Amino acid sequence: MADILLIAGRPGVGKTTLARRLANALGRRAAGFYTEEIRESGERVGFRLVTLDGRAAVFAHVDWAKTASHRVGRYGVDLAALERLGLPTIRQGLRGRRVLLVDEIGKMELASEAFRAVMDEVAASPALLIATITVAPHPWSDAFKQRPGTTLYELTRANRDRVFEAARTWLDRRGSGGRKTPAVTSGTASTAPWPTTPEDLMAEQARLSAISPEPWRPTDGLLPAVAGCFVCFPRGKEGAGAPGDSAWAAAALLVGGRLVDVAVVRGQTAAAYEPGLLALREGPLLEAAVRRLRAVPEVLIVNATGRDHPRRAGLALHLGARLSLPTVGVTHRPLLADGPWPADAPGATSPLKVGDELVGYWLRTQRGARPLAVHAAWRTDPQSAVAVVLAVTAGSRTPEPLRQARRAARQARAHDTGCP
């Protein structure tokens, strides 16, 4: 069975550009094709199919709309070009055990029965396949997205660079394990084990706190893909817990304010809780839950602190660095920081400082409710952290992605233990 990475997105978000970037990174280690636009006087009039070994043919054109045997929208489609150039290069790559790259699995390509058959053949093989895919409903592509071993990323204009890095990391992790597929140089996401001792964790926190990653801010105030993660433990236990405690971690993804995916991980803790060392207890579980989401979020909300920490690297910051995702911390109370509560009005803020350093804000999300402590974390400053939380908080005190993750974790616990 193939390992499959699908990149879905609406027209114009940059799927082909992303595919070509990946092809350039892989070089001769990849085989397949991409489709590029044909423009005349600035207007798109067709599509050209280009194989990764440099052959090309016009695949669809507006001038063929009345004469071609197949038509999609205003374009006549030459399925013979796809079957003459595209399909042989996929089969050759499959025999040569190369990474297969297909741009795209769209309405035009799906009109070819031979194309669907070759893609089924690829899916049944031990290949690595990266393909862009239509978001429009289609019985075949909808079923293909649900195949075992498939990872699905949703591409937007705002997250293109991060999806590219996530795709490279996906390839890196599959560069061994019995597949003779050379790896691509990884991005910034870490695949090393989490620290397992307080001494190792404190050293890693000191290292992370000294890094100044490129700041991230919401694009034009829009947050198309926001995730939250949360972990819970058995009811009835008091105190700091212990190594080996059962735990339920969940991640929830909202796109455009709509819940699109939830992932739950069950496991055991490696340590008891100790202030400043929360990553020993919760870090691996939360990372596993976020990585199970089928699409890459633009920003992640973590129930932990960030810069509000003895070494300025709480779990929210640490997790973001490992995942190569901007993160925001949200907690009921600060760890070290101090500051007066804000006015009793939704959206009101007041600074949280450690000494003279601003590390976050108190944020009132509901009138009459206790404010939240909102923390700057990986690639976020206090102001952008507040902007993220306000953008996804409506009708409740807690940001919606975090609330949905908390609900999923607690539902899993209730299912397993009988205790809500």
LINLIN-V445661 format. One record per residue. RES is the residue in one small letter. SS is DSSP state (@ for helix, = for strand, . for the rest). OMEGA is omega in radians with two decimals (* if undefined). Layout:
res;ss;omega
RES;SS;OMEGA
RES;SS;OMEGA
This chain:
res;ss;omega
m;.;-3.08
a;.;2.84
d;=;-2.99
i;=;2.99
l;=;3.12
l;=;3.13
i;=;-3.09
a;=;3.11
g;.;3.13
r;.;3.11
p;.;3.06
g;.;-3.12
v;.;3.08
g;.;-3.12
k;@;-3.12
t;@;3.09
t;@;3.11
l;@;3.12
a;@;-3.14
r;@;3.06
r;@;3.12
l;@;3.11
a;@;3.12
n;@;3.14
a;@;-3.10
l;@;-3.13
g;@;-3.08
r;@;3.13
r;@;-3.12
a;=;3.03
a;=;3.13
g;=;-3.10
f;=;2.99
y;=;3.11
t;=;3.14
e;=;-3.12
e;=;2.95
i;=;-3.10
r;=;3.06
e;=;-3.10
s;.;3.09
g;.;-3.11
e;=;3.09
r;=;-3.11
v;=;-3.13
g;=;-3.14
f;=;3.10
r;=;3.05
l;=;-3.10
v;=;3.09
t;=;-3.10
l;.;3.04
d;.;2.92
g;.;3.10
r;.;-3.07
a;=;3.06
a;=;3.05
v;=;-3.04
f;=;-3.13
a;=;-3.11
h;=;3.14
v;@;-3.12
d;@;-3.12
w;@;-3.00
a;.;-3.07
k;.;-3.03
t;.;-3.08
a;.;3.14
s;.;3.09
h;=;-3.13
r;=;3.05
v;=;-3.06
g;.;-3.14
r;.;-3.08
y;=;2.88
g;=;-3.01
v;=;3.09
d;.;-3.13
l;@;3.13
a;@;3.11
a;@;3.09
l;@;-3.06
e;@;-3.14
r;@;-3.07
l;@;-3.00
g;@;-3.04
l;@;3.09
p;@;-3.12
t;@;3.05
i;@;-3.13
r;@;3.12
q;@;3.10
g;@;3.12
l;@;3.12
r;@;-3.12
g;.;3.11
r;.;3.07
r;.;3.02
v;=;-3.13
l;=;-3.10
l;=;-3.09
v;=;3.08
d;=;0.13
e;=;2.92
i;=;-3.07
g;.;-3.08
k;@;-3.12
m;@;-3.12
e;@;-3.09
l;@;3.05
a;.;-3.13
s;.;3.07
e;@;3.12
a;@;3.10
f;@;-3.14
r;@;-3.14
a;@;3.13
v;@;3.13
m;@;3.04
d;@;3.11
e;@;3.10
v;@;-3.09
a;@;-3.13
a;.;-3.09
s;.;3.06
p;.;-3.04
a;.;2.89
l;=;-3.11
l;=;2.94
i;=;-3.11
a;=;2.90
t;=;-3.02
i;=;-3.13
t;.;3.01
v;.;-3.13
a;.;3.14
p;.;3.06
h;.;-3.05
p;@;-3.09
w;@;-3.10
s;@;3.09
d;@;3.11
a;@;-3.12
f;@;3.12
k;@;-3.09
q;.;-3.13
r;.;3.05
p;.;3.12
g;.;-3.09
t;=;3.00
t;=;-3.10
l;=;3.03
y;=;3.04
e;=;-3.08
l;.;3.01
t;.;3.08
r;.;-3.05
a;.;-3.02
n;.;-3.04
r;@;-3.12
d;@;-3.11
r;@;3.07
v;@;3.08
f;@;3.12
e;@;3.12
a;@;3.11
a;@;3.10
r;@;3.10
t;@;3.08
w;@;3.11
l;@;-3.13
d;@;-3.08
r;@;-3.13
r;.;3.14
g;.;3.09
s;.;3.10
g;.;3.06
g;.;3.10
r;.;-3.14
k;.;-3.12
t;.;-3.13
p;.;-3.10
a;.;2.99
v;.;3.11
t;.;-3.02
s;.;3.03
g;.;-3.05
t;.;-3.12
a;.;-3.08
s;.;3.03
t;.;3.11
a;.;3.10
p;.;3.02
w;.;3.02
p;.;-3.09
t;.;3.09
t;.;3.08
p;@;-3.12
e;@;3.13
d;@;-3.14
l;@;3.14
m;@;3.08
a;@;3.12
e;@;3.10
q;@;3.10
a;@;3.11
r;@;-3.10
l;@;-3.10
s;@;-3.13
a;.;-3.13
i;.;3.07
s;.;-3.11
p;.;3.12
e;.;-3.12
p;.;3.08
w;.;3.04
r;.;3.11
p;.;3.14
t;=;3.12
d;.;3.12
g;.;-3.11
l;=;3.10
l;.;-3.04
p;.;-3.07
a;=;-3.10
v;=;3.12
a;=;3.01
g;=;3.10
c;=;-3.01
f;=;3.08
v;=;3.09
c;=;-3.03
f;=;-3.11
p;.;3.09
r;.;3.04
g;.;3.13
k;.;3.12
e;.;3.10
g;.;-3.00
a;.;-3.09
g;.;-3.07
a;.;3.00
p;.;-3.14
g;.;3.06
d;.;3.01
s;=;-3.12
a;=;3.10
w;=;3.13
a;=;-3.13
a;=;3.01
a;=;3.13
a;=;-3.10
l;=;3.03
l;=;3.07
v;=;-3.09
g;.;-3.14
g;.;-3.10
r;=;3.11
l;=;-3.09
v;=;-3.10
d;=;3.05
v;=;3.09
a;=;-3.13
v;=;3.11
v;=;3.05
r;=;-3.13
g;=;3.12
q;=;-3.13
t;.;3.11
a;.;-3.06
a;.;2.97
a;.;3.09
y;.;3.01
e;.;-3.12
p;.;-3.13
g;.;-3.11
l;.;-3.08
l;@;-3.11
a;@;3.10
l;@;-3.05
r;@;-2.96
e;@;-2.98
g;@;-3.10
p;@;-3.14
l;@;-3.14
l;@;3.10
e;@;-3.13
a;@;-3.14
a;@;-3.13
v;@;-3.12
r;@;3.11
r;.;3.07
l;.;-3.06
r;.;3.10
a;.;-3.10
v;.;3.10
p;.;3.05
e;.;3.14
v;=;-3.06
l;=;3.07
i;=;-3.04
v;=;3.09
n;.;-3.09
a;.;3.13
t;.;3.10
g;.;3.12
r;.;3.07
d;.;-2.93
h;.;-3.12
p;.;3.13
r;.;3.10
r;.;-3.13
a;.;3.08
g;.;-3.04
l;@;3.13
a;@;3.10
l;@;-3.11
h;@;-3.13
l;@;3.10
g;@;3.12
a;@;-3.14
r;@;-3.09
l;@;-3.02
s;.;3.14
l;.;2.96
p;=;-3.10
t;=;3.08
v;=;3.07
g;=;3.06
v;=;3.14
t;=;3.11
h;.;-3.11
r;.;3.10
p;.;3.10
l;.;3.09
l;.;-3.00
a;.;-3.12
d;=;3.09
g;.;-3.13
p;.;3.08
w;.;3.11
p;.;3.08
a;.;-3.11
d;.;3.13
a;.;3.13
p;.;-3.13
g;.;-3.13
a;.;-3.13
t;=;2.97
s;=;-2.97
p;=;2.97
l;=;-3.07
k;=;2.90
v;=;-2.96
g;.;3.11
d;.;-3.06
e;=;3.05
l;=;-3.09
v;=;-3.13
g;=;3.13
y;=;2.74
w;=;3.13
l;=;3.08
r;.;-3.14
t;.;3.11
q;.;3.08
r;.;3.10
g;.;-3.14
a;.;3.09
r;.;3.10
p;.;3.05
l;=;2.95
a;=;-3.10
v;=;-2.95
h;=;2.88
a;=;-3.10
a;.;-3.08
w;.;3.08
r;.;3.12
t;.;3.01
d;.;-3.09
p;@;-3.10
q;@;3.13
s;@;3.08
a;@;3.09
v;@;-3.14
a;@;3.12
v;@;-3.08
v;@;3.13
l;@;-3.09
a;@;-3.06
v;.;3.10
t;.;3.12
a;.;3.06
g;.;3.11
s;.;-3.13
r;.;-3.00
t;.;3.05
p;.;-3.00
e;@;3.12
p;@;3.12
l;@;3.12
r;@;3.13
q;@;3.09
a;@;3.10
r;@;3.13
r;@;-3.11
a;@;3.13
a;@;-3.12
r;@;3.08
q;@;3.09
a;@;3.09
r;@;-3.14
a;@;3.13
h;@;-3.05
d;@;-3.01
t;@;-3.05
g;.;3.12
c;.;-3.11
p;.;*
